[in-house]
Amino acid sequence: MPIAPRTPTIQSKLPKVGTTIFTVMSALATEKNAVNLGQGFPDFACDPLLVDAVDRAMREGLNQYPPMAGVLQLREAVAAKIEALHGKRYSAQDEITITAGATQAILTAILAIVRPGDEVIVLEPCYDSYIPNIELAGGTVVRVPLVPGTFRPDFDKIAAALSPRTRAILVNSPHNPSATIWSAEDMQRLQDLLAPTDVFLISDEVYEHMVYDGRAHESAARFPGLAARAFVVSSFGKTYHVTGWKVGVVAAPAALTAEFRKVHQFNVFTVNTPVQHGLARYMAEPRHYLALPAFYQAKRDLFREGLQAKTRFKLLPSEGSFFQCVDISDVSDLPEAEFCKWLTNEIGVAAIPLSAFYADGFDQRVVRFCYAKEDATLRTALDRLARL
Ligand SMILES: Cc1ncc(COP(=O)(O)O)c(C=O)c1O
C-alpha cells in the first residue's frame, strides 16, 4: 500500500501572529470604496526623474547581481548624506549596507545580535515587526510604554527595564504611530543611560526627512556614544515615495556591519541592482530630500486645519512622520478598533487603531490617519469626516 501524501504540521514560531489590522483595514477600505488613510503609503506618483534614472540603469544593462553590501555608488551617496546632515562619516565600504527595505534591516540586525534568552527593549506603541522579529531570534521582549497621551520616552522606566540580560533597545524617531520626535535632550539622555552598558541600539529612522516646524532630525549618528553601538536604519521607500520598491539602508560601525552582513548574505544576499543605481544618481541632487519637510508639512497643515474646522476629534501634535493621531472620545464611545471599522463602513474613511501597536491591545481612544495623500484625497476624506 502506498503511503498517503501527508503535510506535516508546523509548530508555529509565531503563534500570536495573525492577519494584521493593516491588512484588514485596507481590505475593508477597498470593499467599501473608502478613502484609505489607514496604511502608511503615498497615493501620489514618485518623481518621474527617479523612474527615468532606474529605467536608464536597466537599459544600460545594470541588471545582474550587485555587490552583496549594495551598489557602491549608493552606499557612497548615503555616507555623504549622513556626513552632510549629521557630521558623522561612515565608511561606504565597511559601514553601510543596502537592504530590502527597513523591515529587513531591522530583522537582520536583530538576528545578528540577539541570542535565545537575551532581552530586547521595545517602546510601545511600536511598529508591528519589532516584537515578532525578537521572538524569531529567540529573544525575550521587554515592553516599556511611551507616556500615554504625550508619547514621550520615560527614562526612569527605560532605566528600570535595563538588566544584565538586555542585548538591545529599539528606538524610532520620528515615531510611527504617534508622530512625535525625539529631541536632542532625549537622545542625550539615552546616550547617558546606555554609556555604562553593552546594549546595542537599533535606531529606526525611516521618517528621518519628515520633521516639521523647522526642527531637526536627531539621528543616533549625531551622538558618538549612540553611533558607536547603533544600527541606524532608514528607508528609500519613505523618502522618495516608492514604498513598493523596498530598498532600505543600515549604517553601523564596521564590527557591527561585519556581523550584520553575515546574516544578510545568507538571507537576502543582494538587493535589486537598477533601483540602487537609479537611487544613487537621483540622490546626487540633495534638494530631493531637502524639499520633503515643506512638502509634507503643507499636507499636515491642510489635514489638521480641516480636522479642526470640521470634526470634534482632539488632535495630537504631528511633529514628524506622515501620521496624524486623534483622540476619538468626544466623537464615539466605541473601542478604537471598532471605531475604525465603523468609520470605514459608515463614513468611508479608513484609519488605524493605536491598540494595534501594543502587544496587549492597550486602548486609549486614539486612532491614526496617514496624510501622505494627494490634497484632493485629503479633502475628500475631510468632507466625509465632517459628517461625524
Ligand atoms: C517605523 C517604521 N519602520 C520601518 C518601516 C518599514 O520600512 P520599509 O518599507 O522600508 O521596510 C515602516 C513602514 O511603515 C515604519 O513605519
The ligand as an ORCA input file, in Angstrom:
! r2SCAN-3c Opt
* xyz 0 1
  C       8.577     52.795     11.891
  C       8.745     52.012     10.643
  N       9.833     51.245     10.478
  C      10.038     50.521      9.365
  C       9.120     50.544      8.339
  C       9.362     49.678      7.120
  O      10.017     50.332      6.099
  P      10.276     49.543      4.702
  O       9.030     49.696      3.897
  O      11.459     50.233      4.120
  O      10.537     48.121      5.047
  C       7.962     51.316      8.463
  C       6.944     51.288      7.392
  O       5.807     51.611      7.596
  C       7.775     52.066      9.643
  O       6.679     52.818      9.803
*
